[in-house]
Amino acid sequence: MPGPRAEPESADASLSTVVDIFREVLGAPGIGPDDDFFEHGGQSLLAMRLLVRLRESFPSAAGLRASAVLRCPTPRLLAGALAADRAARL
């Protein structure tokens, strides 16, 4: 498993990274930005893996809770929530 990376700077880079993490965690290479985590086999244990990978990739996701995946079940929504959280911290 790769180590922590620098946080992507652009919204496009963040979305691309979140899509990649969804694909990895769900084992579904065809996942797109608007695909629902739960409709593609996501469940509680995979949601926890998703959170771990997001926290490794995005320092601003350190306080991200599992409820975020319920509120934002697509990569686009989750990337938007991460971006909004980053902006609120500035």
MIKEZA-937871 format. One record per atom (N, C-alpha, C): x, z, y. Coordinates in steps of 0.001 Angstrom, whole numbers, padded with zeros to 6 digits, always signed. Atoms other than C-alpha are relative to their C-alpha. Last residue first. Example, Ala and Ser with C-alpha at 12.3 -4.5 7.8 and 13.67 -1.06 7.14 Angstrom:
-000820-000060-001190/+013670+007140-001060/-000770+000730+001090/+000890+000000-001190/+012300+007800-004500/+000900+000000+001200/
This chain:
-000954+000419-001052/-008265+004976+028173/-000288+000672+001304/-001160-000902-000052/-010074+006933+025439/+000982-000347+001106/+000445-001298-000507/-013430+005239+026062/+001163+000974+000135/+000229+000142-001440/-011788+001822+025657/-000409+001333+000622/-001317+000149-000660/-010381+002777+022241/-000182-000044+001516/-000643-001309+000057/-013812+004063+021123/+001361-000042+000683/+000686-000853-000981/-015472+000850+022319/+000636+001388+000029/-000410+000444-001341/-012881-001215+020435/-000634+000870+001074/-001395-000415-000191/-013431+000794+017242/+000487-000371+001401/+000010-001459-000169/-017208+000402+017565/+001416+000522+000219/+000533-000286-001330/-016816-003343+018103/-000013+001492+000288/-001078+000332-000940/-014570-003614+015029/-000445+000279+001435/-001006-001062+000114/-017257-001768+013045/+001180-000257+000937/+000521-001232-000618/-020018-004071+014294/+001044+001109-000020/+000149+000224-001441/-018012-007227+013545/-000489+001274+000702/-001296-000037-000681/-016839-005952+010134/-000127-000168+001519/-000676+001303+000058/-020428-005243+009117/+001357+000116+000693/-000353+000433+001348/-021969-001879+008162/+000678-001368-000105/-000666+001289-000267/-021857-000299+011636/+000458-000597-001332/+000474+000542-001285/-024200+002700+011604/+000496-001417+000249/+001465+000119+000092/-023670+003456+007905/-000568-000624+001265/+000243+001127+000891/-019942+002707+008163/-001505-000203-000173/-000266+001220-000765/-019721+004997+011201/-000264-001237-000851/+001261+000431-000620/-021396+007767+009173/+000192-001270+000829/+000709+000882+000929/-018225+007932+007088/-001304-000512+000599/+000733-000670+001073/-016422+009411+010085/-000717-001021-000871/+001141+000756+000500/-013754+007899+012325/-000630+000710-001192/+001168-000877+000058/-011516+010543+013884/-001246-000672-000534/-000341-001277+000639/-008252+008735+013126/-001204+000921-000146/+001006-000291+001019/-009778+005342+013944/+000235+001354-000672/+001216-000506-000657/-007834+005101+017231/-001097+000337-000999/-000158-001407-000389/-004599+004826+015223/-001252+000584+000647/+000400-000236-001390/-005926+001590+013710/+000169+001476+000342/-000196+001196-000821/-004400+000175+010525/-000263+000219+001484/-001389+000453+000120/-003915+003347+008487/+000296-001140+000974/-000842-001000-000668/-007190+004806+009781/+001475-000373-000076/+000191+000162-001448/-009014+001606+008814/+000890+000967+000766/-000700+001226-000411/-007497+001733+005313/-000146-000243+001506/-001442-000247+000128/-008583+005359+004837/+000784-001206+000499/-000424-000873-001102/-012060+004605+006189/+001503+000268-000040/+000048+000794-001223/-012502+001670+003790/+000494+000828+001187/-001198+000850+000033/-011393+003832+000878/+000088-000849+001265/-001126-000893-000287/-014057+006395+001885/+001315-000781-000030/+000046-000291-001435/-016664+003626+002084/+001156+000921+000387/-000641+001126-000683/-015565+002489-001382/-000021+000191+001516/-001437-000070+000279/-016369+005937-002728/+000747-001145+000676/-000672-001105-000680/-019746+006000-000956/+001507+000057-000257/+000638-001290+000295/-020957+002560-001963/+000907+001098+000553/-000565-001217-000593/-020170-001037-001033/-000825+001218-000377/-000440-000967+000997/-021367-003677-003479/+000634+001262+000544/-001079+000586+000799/-021639-006649-001137/+000616+001020-000944/+000565+001151+000706/-025021-005705+000355/+001038-000684-000889/+000817-000494+001103/-023548-002318+001228/-000640-001129-000802/-000801-000738+000980/-020711-003675+003361/-000820+000357-001232/+000294-001427+000115/-022978-006118+005211/+000792+000625-001158/+000462-000410+001318/-021507-009532+006010/-000101+001518-000084/+001374-000519-000092/-021314-010448+009701/-000582+000391-001352/+000176-001033-001023/-017542-010867+010039/-001394+000611+000066/-000143+000472-001368/-017169-012736+006749/-000317+001105+000985/+000677-000807-001029/-016578-011594+003175/+000299-000580+001375/+000897+000815-000814/-015452-014449+000892/-000735+000757+001091/-000715+000824-000981/-012387-012639-000480/-000902-000837+000906/+000846+001163-000259/-014546-009949-002129/+000653-000872+001074/-000457+000990+000964/-012565-007140-003734/-000781-001294+000113/+001110+000477+000821/-014720-004726-001745/+000436-000984-001084/+000707-001145+000586/-011771-002752-000371/-001115-000452-000937/-000871-000739+000914/-009573-005807+000193/-000770+001092-000733/-000265+000861+001154/-012289-007991+001708/+000814+000736-001057/+001242+000090+000772/-013469-005178+004002/+000244-000803-001275/+000138-001291+000682/-009838-004592+005060/-001285+000023-000824/-000974-000058+001097/-009347-008283+005841/-000131+001299-000795/+000496+000909+001048/-012560-008354+007901/+000939+000061-001205/+001124-000695+000631/-011331-005282+009831/-000590-000867-001117/-000544-001087+000816/-007988-006982+010511/-001117+000728-000728/-000674+000616+001139/-009660-010185+011722/+000546+001069-000946/+001048+000483+000903/-011992-008178+013947/+000627-000600-001251/+000645-001166+000603/-009055-006289+015465/-001058-000440-000992/-000938-000544+000979/-007087-009489+016036/-000608+001202-000706/-000063+000938+001121/-010096-011089+017718/+000928+000513-001094/+001224-000193+000779/-010670-007997+019890/+000004-000920-001211/+001182+000726-000427/-007063-008234+021040/-001185+000304-000902/+000291-000066-001424/-004282-005678+020795/-001301-000677+000389/+000186+001336-000558/-004039-004931+017091/-000462+000088+001444/+001396+000351-000205/-002867-001348+016548/-000124-001400+000583/+000371-000115-001404/+000699-001158+015331/-001439-000463+000144/-000394+001126-000836/+000828-000811+011602/-000357+000319+001437/+000740+000180-001248/+000772+002185+009310/+000557-001168+000799/+000007-001145-000905/+002376+001686+005899/-000786-000286+001254/-000848+000078-001192/+001491-000971+003380/-000130+001242+000861/+000853+000000-001178/+000000+000000+000000/+000896+000000+001237/
